[in-house]
């Protein structure tokens, strides 16, 4: 199973519908919503697999970590919920062990690291910022160890 298939199976097993649509507004790659008792993650159709994985993980993370109606939140509350969701998505898709495995596999730069992990460059930037905040010097250690 691919990383996308594995994550999607986890989500579906929790009773959440995952669907892809062509008509999502251009400003969104995906969204999570609840309608009555239904929980739905809707993704833009046709995304590359690495982007789909990142968007799916982030939308699932919103389901797990967020609560309330975003339309009724102030900017500060929305920012905090976004940060929690991104942190959860990072831990889900790129636990720190995977970074060490990538390093041991000989990745030489950020592009190779993103490709090895199956994530986008933007998501990898979030990954490094997240782990650097938790482990000061992590990014420098990882970069210095590049071959």
Beta strands, then each sheet from edge to edge (+ up, - down):
strand 1: 16-21
strand 2: 30-35
strand 3: 38-44
sheet 1: 1+ 3+ 2-
end
